[in-house]
């Protein structure tokens, strides 16, 4: 995982309890749409889940990612 990918996962790790980061913040920090950001974070979490999260926290984070992807259709 490169540094930008690590920053993306860390960003979402911090924000998932609140439903994920705002579209504005995602655009400003990463230059991505919600769909592109959450698609990439989803891929990253599937291949290398954050070790600091418990299984239930990771499950909740994945739920937030799926919901945000659905909303971004």
N, C-alpha and C positions, 0 to 999 in steps of 0.2 A: 504494500500500500504506500503510495507516495504521500508527501506532506499535505497536499490539497485534499486528498481522499481522507486522510486522518483528521483533518480539520472538519470536513463534512460530517464524519461519523461523530466526532466530539460535539459539534454543534447540535446535532440531533439528539445525542445522549443527554445534553443539557436541557433541551427543549421538549422532548417527547412527553414528559409529565403534564405539560401545558397544551398538548395537542400539536406539537411541532412548532418550528419557528415561523414567523410571519413571512408571507410572500415577499414583502418589501425587503426584509433582512436577508432573505435567501438571495434575492436579486442583487442587493448591494454587496454582500460578502463574497458571493460565488459567481455572480454573473449568469445565473441559470434560472430557468423557469421552475415552478414547483414540480412539474412533471419530470423534467430532466434531473433535478436535484434528488427527488425521492426515488426515482428509478435507480440512480447510481447508489444512493445510500442503501436501498433494498438489496442490490447486488452485493455490496460490500459487507453488509451485516450477514448475508447468507454465507459468504465465503470466509469471513473472518470476524465473528461476533465479538463485540467489546467484552473483554474478560472481566471488567469491573462490574458488570451487571449480573444480577441473579437470573435464574431461569424465568421467574415471573416478570421481572423487569424487562428482560429481553422479549418476552411474549407481548407485553404491553407496548413496547417500542415498535415491534413489527405490526401490531394492530394499528397504531398511529400512522405508520408508513403506508400501509394498505389503504387506510381511509383517505389519506391525503392524495394518494395516486388516483383513487376513485374520484375524488373531488376535482382533480386536475384534468379529467378526460375532456 
